[in-house]
Amino acid sequence: MSRSTLRRLFPIPLALALAAGSATPRARATQTDPILEIAAARSTGAPAGTLVQIEAIFPAADLVQRAVPLQVLVRDLASGTHYARFALGGPVVTGDAPSLADGLDPGDVFGLLASGVPLPGARVLGMGADRLELLLPPGFDASAAEIQLFIVYEGDPILSNPAPLAGEGVTP
């Protein structure tokens, strides 16, 4: 090849290299804290108690991989303080917490995690990428209740929105 041909062709590889460099993906900010959001919560009376179905956004894979236990709080709105707390992969407990009278806030979480007594008959029935199914035992009145998800992530409580428990909610 002649020098003049090389001079004419030289800009082509340079242009391709520059174009490839500009096509490199740019760094983007990523979410560092998990998102917890309840879309809907329904209850249905069943012979063994009250079936609670929750549609929600939560990082199911991260919770399993990082061993961050998801907590589900079912708060009785009639009293405001009576609750059932489901720890996925752990026990289900119940109790009364005066701090819940105005709803769950981050300052209530550590006290709530340290309180409660076992709730026989309550259990987690299933968990999927965007759903949870729980069973409340007979005797736990879910006719006026609120559901809220929470976790403690890197030492900080993260709470979902509170959602009313819709449906018949009557335990037989």
N, C-alpha and C positions, 0 to 999 in steps of 0.2 A: 504494500500500500504506500501511496505517496504521502508526503507530509501534509499536503493540502487536504487529502481525504481524512487523515487522522484528526486534523484540526476541526473539520466539519463534524466528525463523529464523536469527538471528545465531550461536547456539551450534552449529548444524549445520556451517557451513564451518569454524569453529574446531576442532570435533571431528575433521572430516575431515583438516584440516591436521596436527593432532597425531598422528592415526593414521598418516598417510603418513610423517611424520617418524620415528615409531617403527619403521616397516617398512624404514627405510634399512639396508642390510647393514652389519654391524659389521666393522671391520678384523680380520682373522685373521692369525695368524702363518703364514708360508709357509716352506717348506723353502728353505734357501739353499745347502746343500751337496748335490751329487749323491749319489744312492743307487746303490751297486753291490752286487748280490747274485746269486750263482749258485744256481739251483734244481737243475740237473742238468748233468752233463758225461759224454758217451758217446764211445767210440771204436770204429771199425770198420776192419779191414784193407782196403786197396784196392790195386790194382796200382801206383798212383803213390805209395803211402805209407800213412799212417794218417789217416783222416778223423776229425776231432774236431768234435762237435756240442755246443754249449753253450746251455742255456736259462738266461736271466738277466734281471735287472732292471737296466737302465742307461738314462740319459737320452740316447737316440740323437739326438734332434733337437737338444738342447743341445750335445752333443759336436760336431755338425756346424756349428751356427750360431756357436758360440764358438771353434771351432778348437781344442778340447781333445782331444788324441789319446788314445784309449782304448788301453791296453796289455793284452795277454793274456800271462800267464806260464804256461808249461808246465814244471813242475819235476819232474825225474826223482827219484823217492823212493828208488831204490836207492842212488844216490850222495848225494842230498840237495843237491848243489851244481850239478849239470849242468842247464841250462835252454835253452829256446827262448823268445824274446820276440817277440810279434807286435805291431807298432805299426800300428794301423789307419790306413791312408793313408800308411804309411811302410815301412821295411824290416823283414824278419824276421831276427833275429840269434840266435846261440847262443853259449854259453860256459860257464865254470865260475866260480861266485861262492861262496867260502867263507862269506860272510855269509848265504847261503840255507840253510845246514845245519840251522838250527832253524826254517825257514820264512821267508816274506817279512814284514818289518815296515816301517813307514814310514821308519825310518832307513836301510834298504837301497836305497830307490828311486832316489836320485840317482846312486849308484855303479852301479847296474844299468843305468840309462839311458845311462851313459857307457861301458859295456863291451859286449863281444860282437863277433863277426865274422859276416858274412853267412852265412845258412843256405840254400844253393841248394835249390830244389825245394819250399821251404815257402812257403805263401801263404794269404791270406785268400780263401776261396771265396765267402762271402756274409755279409750282415748284415741283420737285420730289427729290428723294434721290440723283440723279446725273445729274439733268437737270434743266434748267431754260428756260422759253419762255417769251419774251418781245415783245412789239409792239412799234416801233418808228413811230411817226406821219408823214404824208406827209410833205415834206419841210425839214426834217432832212436828209441830204445826208449821207447815210451809204455805198456809193459805195467804198470808201477807208476809212475803219474804223478799229479800234482796240478795243478789249474788255479786261477788266481787273476787277477782283473781289477784294474787300478789306473789312476789318472789323477793328474796333478798339477793341482790346481785352485786358482787364486789363490796359487800358491807352496807349497801344502801337499799332500802325498800323501794320497790317499783310496784305501783298499783294500777289496776285496770279501772275503767269506768264502772260505777255501780249500775246494776241492771235489775229492774223488777222481775220477779219470778212470775211469769204469766201462766195461766191455765187453771185447771180446777184446784190444784194445790192442796187437796183434802186428803189427809191420810185416813185410810179406812180403819 
